[in-house]
Amino acid sequence: MNFGFSYVGLIYLVMLMLPNIIWTKNQPKDYEKYVGNENKVLVAFEWDG
């Protein structure tokens, strides 16, 4: 087996993580107040296991 480094895989990983990093740095004002009002069904689907 040949395990190597994939630049395409790295770019894919960065593209997946970038929106989450931006979100954590720029959360909306008073976001913590609205977290408790989230739809419980959608939250369950997000956690998926």
N, C-alpha and C positions, 0 to 999 in steps of 0.2 A: 504494500500500500504506500502511496505517496501523499503525505500530508504537507500542503504548501500554504502560502499566503495568497488570499484572493482580494485584489483591490475592488472588484465588483461587489464582493460580500461586505467589505468595509464601507463602501459608499451606501449600500443598501441599509446597513446597520445604522449609520449616521442619519440617513433620511428617516428612519423609523424613530430615532431618539430625539431628533432636533425639535419637533413640535412640543414634546414633553418638557424639554429643557427650557424652551422659550416660555411655556406656560408657567413653570415654577418660578421663573424670574419676573414675570409680568402678570400676576393674578389680578383679577378685577378688584376694585375697591369694595370693602365689606364682604368679600367672598365667604369668609368663615361663617357669617350670619346666615347665608343661604344654603350651606351644606346640609343642614338638617332637614331641609324641605325637598330634597331630591327624591325622585320617584324610586321607591324601593325595588321594583321589578327591574328597572334599568340598572340600578346599582348591583343587583344580584347577577345580571348578565355580564357586567364589567368584571366582576371578581372571578367568574367562571370556574370556581373550583377550590 
